[in-house]
């Protein structure tokens, strides 16, 4: 890796950390420069502004997610239930740290990045999870009567809803308070509910113990 690439990587890591911590709106180039221990002038030599940093950060996130999920799906030595559990864990691990406030910032202040990310989630869900469910049906581990597109739609809707504060705001205060659990737990429970419901008894046992 070149020195320039190494510095750019460190800048993106610092910027993404601050975006997760403070949100996009409340993070400034001054904050990022201070986090890195460099001058803002030096920071601007690498990136024109925080919108470019945000976009680059999410491109890296998408690349990592795609590579890890694809590696799981293409591994012939992993059983179907473990593939399912592992791929869902990868998605939750990468998306859970992104708090709803950051996604609200994206929609308001960086709508193109918001649309690009939600499109990625939808397309990724369809292309990869549809493929995985088809594998399960072929192996007799997923109920063949289920509608694959519907299951994928439920998955994508669950992911987007969990990221969207406007979705929460439609419900009574007591229900909103009840969902105040760690994001990683929300993903784990919501996705387990969806996918436990499509597995046969044999596969469900292995999924729960994976």
C-alpha positions as CSV (number, residue, x, y, z in Angstrom):
1,X,0.0,0.0,0.0
2,X,1.3,3.4,-0.9
3,X,1.9,6.2,1.7
4,X,-1.0,8.2,0.1
5,X,-3.4,5.2,0.3
6,X,-2.3,4.5,3.9
7,X,-3.1,8.1,4.9
8,X,-6.4,8.1,3.0
9,X,-7.3,4.9,4.8
10,X,-6.6,6.4,8.2
11,X,-8.6,9.5,7.3
12,X,-11.6,7.4,6.3
13,X,-11.4,5.3,9.5
14,X,-11.3,8.4,11.6
15,X,-14.1,10.1,9.7
16,X,-16.4,7.0,9.8
17,X,-15.8,6.6,13.5
18,X,-16.9,10.2,14.1
19,X,-19.9,9.9,11.8
20,X,-21.0,6.9,13.8
21,X,-20.4,8.7,17.1
22,X,-21.7,12.2,16.4
23,X,-23.7,11.8,13.2
24,X,-23.0,13.5,9.9
25,X,-24.5,16.9,10.7
26,X,-22.5,17.4,13.9
27,X,-19.2,16.2,12.6
28,X,-16.9,18.8,11.1
29,X,-13.7,18.7,9.1
30,X,-12.1,20.4,12.2
31,X,-13.3,17.4,14.3
32,X,-11.8,14.9,11.8
33,X,-8.5,16.8,11.6
34,X,-8.3,16.9,15.4
35,X,-9.0,13.2,15.6
36,X,-6.2,12.5,13.2
37,X,-3.8,15.0,14.7
38,X,-3.3,16.8,11.4
39,X,-4.1,20.3,10.2
40,X,-7.3,20.9,8.3
41,X,-5.2,22.2,5.4
42,X,-3.5,18.8,5.1
43,X,-6.9,17.0,5.4
44,X,-8.2,19.0,2.5
45,X,-5.3,17.8,0.3
46,X,-6.8,14.4,0.5
47,X,-10.6,15.0,0.5
48,X,-12.6,18.0,-0.6
49,X,-15.1,17.8,2.3
50,X,-17.0,15.6,4.7
51,X,-19.6,14.6,2.0
52,X,-16.8,13.0,0.0
53,X,-15.6,11.3,3.2
54,X,-19.0,10.0,3.9
55,X,-19.5,8.7,0.4
56,X,-16.1,7.0,0.4
57,X,-16.8,5.5,3.9
58,X,-20.0,3.8,2.7
59,X,-18.3,2.6,-0.4
60,X,-15.8,0.7,1.7
61,X,-18.6,-0.6,3.9
62,X,-20.5,-2.0,0.9
63,X,-17.4,-3.5,-0.5
64,X,-16.6,-5.3,2.8
65,X,-20.2,-6.5,3.1
66,X,-20.3,-7.9,-0.4
67,X,-17.0,-9.7,-0.2
68,X,-17.8,-11.3,3.2
69,X,-21.3,-12.4,2.3
70,X,-20.2,-13.7,-1.1
71,X,-17.4,-15.7,0.5
72,X,-19.9,-17.4,2.8
73,X,-22.3,-18.2,0.1
74,X,-19.7,-19.7,-2.2
75,X,-18.1,-21.8,0.5
76,X,-19.0,-25.4,-0.3
77,X,-17.8,-26.7,3.0
78,X,-20.3,-24.7,5.2
79,X,-23.8,-26.2,5.8
80,X,-26.8,-24.2,4.8
81,X,-28.0,-23.3,8.3
82,X,-24.5,-22.1,9.2
83,X,-24.3,-20.1,5.9
84,X,-27.6,-18.5,6.8
85,X,-26.6,-17.6,10.4
86,X,-23.1,-16.4,9.3
87,X,-24.3,-14.2,6.5
88,X,-26.9,-12.6,8.7
89,X,-24.3,-12.1,11.4
90,X,-22.0,-10.3,9.0
91,X,-24.8,-8.0,7.9
92,X,-25.8,-7.2,11.4
93,X,-22.2,-6.6,12.5
94,X,-21.6,-4.0,9.8
95,X,-25.0,-2.3,9.9
96,X,-25.9,-2.3,13.6
97,X,-23.2,0.3,14.5
98,X,-24.9,2.8,12.2
99,X,-27.4,4.4,14.5
100,X,-30.8,5.7,13.3
101,X,-29.7,9.3,13.8
102,X,-26.9,9.0,11.3
103,X,-29.4,7.6,8.7
104,X,-31.7,10.5,9.4
105,X,-28.8,12.8,8.7
106,X,-28.1,11.0,5.5
107,X,-31.7,11.3,4.3
108,X,-31.7,15.0,5.1
109,X,-28.2,16.2,4.2
110,X,-26.9,13.5,1.9
111,X,-29.9,12.2,0.0
112,X,-27.9,10.7,-2.9
113,X,-25.8,8.6,-0.4
114,X,-29.0,7.6,1.4
115,X,-30.6,6.4,-1.8
116,X,-27.5,4.6,-2.9
117,X,-27.2,2.8,0.4
118,X,-30.8,1.7,0.6
119,X,-30.6,0.6,-3.1
120,X,-27.6,-1.5,-2.2
121,X,-29.3,-3.1,0.8
122,X,-32.3,-4.0,-1.4
123,X,-30.3,-5.3,-4.3
124,X,-27.8,-7.1,-2.0
125,X,-30.7,-8.7,-0.1
126,X,-32.3,-9.9,-3.3
127,X,-29.3,-11.1,-5.1
128,X,-27.6,-12.9,-2.2
129,X,-30.4,-14.0,0.1
130,X,-32.5,-15.2,-2.7
131,X,-29.6,-17.3,-3.9
132,X,-29.1,-18.6,-0.4
133,X,-32.8,-19.5,0.1
134,X,-32.7,-21.3,-3.3
135,X,-29.8,-23.4,-2.0
136,X,-31.8,-24.3,1.1
137,X,-34.8,-25.4,-0.9
138,X,-32.6,-27.5,-3.2
139,X,-31.2,-29.2,-0.1
140,X,-34.6,-29.8,1.4
141,X,-33.9,-27.5,4.3
142,X,-36.3,-24.7,3.5
143,X,-40.0,-25.1,3.0
144,X,-40.4,-25.2,-0.8
145,X,-43.9,-23.6,-0.6
146,X,-42.5,-20.3,0.6
147,X,-42.4,-17.4,-1.8
148,X,-38.7,-16.4,-2.1
149,X,-39.3,-12.9,-3.2
150,X,-41.6,-12.3,-0.2
151,X,-39.1,-13.6,2.2
152,X,-36.4,-11.4,0.7
153,X,-38.8,-8.4,0.8
154,X,-39.5,-9.0,4.5
155,X,-35.8,-9.2,5.2
156,X,-35.0,-5.9,3.3
157,X,-38.0,-4.2,4.9
158,X,-36.9,-5.3,8.4
159,X,-33.4,-3.9,7.8
160,X,-34.5,-0.6,6.5
161,X,-37.2,-0.2,9.2
162,X,-34.7,-0.8,11.9
163,X,-32.5,2.0,10.5
164,X,-35.3,4.5,10.1
165,X,-36.3,6.8,13.0
166,X,-39.4,7.9,11.0
167,X,-40.6,4.3,11.1
168,X,-40.3,4.3,14.9
169,X,-42.2,7.6,15.2
170,X,-45.4,6.0,13.8
171,X,-45.9,3.9,16.9
172,X,-47.0,4.7,20.5
173,X,-44.4,5.9,23.0
174,X,-44.5,2.7,25.0
175,X,-43.7,0.6,21.9
176,X,-40.8,3.0,21.0
177,X,-39.4,2.6,24.5
178,X,-39.7,-1.2,24.3
179,X,-37.4,-1.2,21.2
180,X,-34.6,0.6,23.1
181,X,-32.3,-2.4,23.1
182,X,-28.8,-2.5,21.5
183,X,-28.9,-2.4,17.7
184,X,-27.1,-5.7,17.4
185,X,-29.8,-7.4,19.5
186,X,-32.5,-5.8,17.3
187,X,-31.0,-7.3,14.2
188,X,-30.4,-10.7,15.8
189,X,-33.9,-11.1,17.1
190,X,-35.7,-9.6,14.1
191,X,-33.8,-11.6,11.5
192,X,-34.0,-14.8,13.6
193,X,-37.8,-14.4,13.8
194,X,-38.0,-14.1,10.0
195,X,-35.7,-17.0,9.1
196,X,-36.6,-19.4,11.9
197,X,-40.1,-19.3,10.3
198,X,-39.0,-20.7,7.0
199,X,-36.7,-23.6,8.1
200,X,-37.7,-27.2,8.4
201,X,-37.4,-28.8,11.9
202,X,-34.0,-30.3,11.0
203,X,-32.5,-27.1,9.9
204,X,-34.1,-25.0,12.6
205,X,-32.3,-27.1,15.3
206,X,-28.9,-26.6,13.6
207,X,-29.6,-22.9,13.0
208,X,-30.4,-22.3,16.7
209,X,-27.2,-24.1,17.8
210,X,-24.9,-22.6,15.2
